[in-house]
Amino acid sequence: MKTKATFYHAGCPVCISAEKSVADSLDPERFEVEVVHLGESKNRLSEAELAGVNSVPALVIGQQAFHINHGADLSALKS
């Protein structure tokens, strides 16, 4: 059974770079990866917050959030 991994980002250069470096490098045999652009899918902001995401880019694997660099706080995406 594959582990769910969700990569949240806002579309900024830092986020796109992190997506290419991190999310795209996960083993597809082990992980089911979903990429969520929170700038375009604001309805998923509360989901990201509940998963422990404080800023983007962030990768949530299972129930653990990993913050990668710092592109934007989630609060900045709410406006």
SULBELNOR-V348989 format. One record per residue. N is the residue number from 1. SS is DSSP state (H for helix, E for strand, - for the rest). OMEGA is omega in whole degrees, -180 to 180 (NA if undefined). D_CENTER is the distance of its C-alpha to the mean C-alpha in Angstrom with 2 decimals. Layout:
N	SS	OMEGA	D_CENTER
N	SS	OMEGA	D_CENTER
This chain:
1	-	-178	21.17
2	-	176	17.67
3	E	178	14.89
4	E	176	11.91
5	E	180	8.55
6	E	178	5.44
7	E	179	2.72
8	E	177	1.90
9	E	-178	4.99
10	-	177	8.65
11	-	-180	10.65
12	-	-180	12.39
13	H	178	13.94
14	H	-179	12.05
15	H	-179	8.66
16	H	178	10.63
17	H	179	12.31
18	H	178	9.45
19	H	-180	8.35
20	H	-177	12.09
21	H	-171	12.65
22	-	-173	10.17
23	H	-179	8.58
24	H	-178	11.99
25	H	179	13.94
26	-	-179	13.21
27	-	-179	16.49
28	-	176	16.61
29	-	-177	19.52
30	-	-173	17.61
31	E	169	14.10
32	E	-173	13.22
33	E	172	9.92
34	E	177	8.42
35	E	-178	6.51
36	E	177	6.23
37	E	-175	7.84
38	-	175	8.47
39	-	180	11.60
40	-	-178	12.99
41	-	-178	11.94
42	H	178	12.91
43	H	-180	14.18
44	H	180	10.82
45	H	-179	10.58
46	H	176	12.77
47	H	179	10.88
48	H	179	7.84
49	H	179	10.81
50	H	179	12.59
51	-	178	10.03
52	-	-180	10.61
53	-	177	7.88
54	-	-178	10.33
55	E	178	8.90
56	E	4	6.39
57	E	178	5.36
58	E	178	3.97
59	E	177	4.35
60	E	178	6.42
61	E	-175	9.62
62	-	180	12.38
63	-	-180	12.56
64	E	179	11.41
65	E	176	8.55
66	E	-179	8.58
67	E	-175	8.36
68	E	-179	8.99
69	E	177	11.70
70	E	180	11.71
71	E	-179	11.25
72	E	172	11.66
73	E	177	12.17
74	H	180	11.06
75	H	179	14.84
76	H	-180	15.20
77	H	-178	13.22
78	-	-178	15.58
79	-	NA	18.59
